[in-house]
Amino acid sequence: MTPNVRLREWREADAPAVLRAFQAPDLRLQAPWPVVTLKDASGWIASWAGVGHAFAVLHDERVVGNVAVTKVDGHGNGSVSYWVVPEARGQGVAVAATRLVARWAFAERGLYRLELGHRADNPASCRVATKAGFLPEGIERGKLCYEGVRYDVERHARLATD
């Protein structure tokens, strides 16, 4: 069953939801700086201007995540990222949001190829990628470094023709 998920532009009023989201230990690393105040959360929302297109993920009209397309290049390629708060996981929310943003990127932005990467030790994110139609393409060894530890990234991609 597909969950009741929709995407919309981020709003300043979403700052409390962003602040709550980044309290989850695994999401803390998803922000480029610590999000520990409402001002930080507002800055996170504002930081998307000019670097890509991010959408608030709503599940039953409650903000539960983010999905974005960044790194759009002159070849019709873009990069997809997503996160969902712990209490909304395992319900198909991330899969539905990733499918929606892919449809948007292909139809509205005219992109041809979307890539996404996840830590190779994150099987849940891998399931999201494959269920959303992103095929695995390989491993990028040692690509990420968090707190001095290197992680491999599994690369996936979806084409407009898939």
Order of alpha helices (4+ residues) and beta strands (2+ residues): beta-alpha-alpha-beta-beta-beta-alpha-beta-alpha-beta-beta
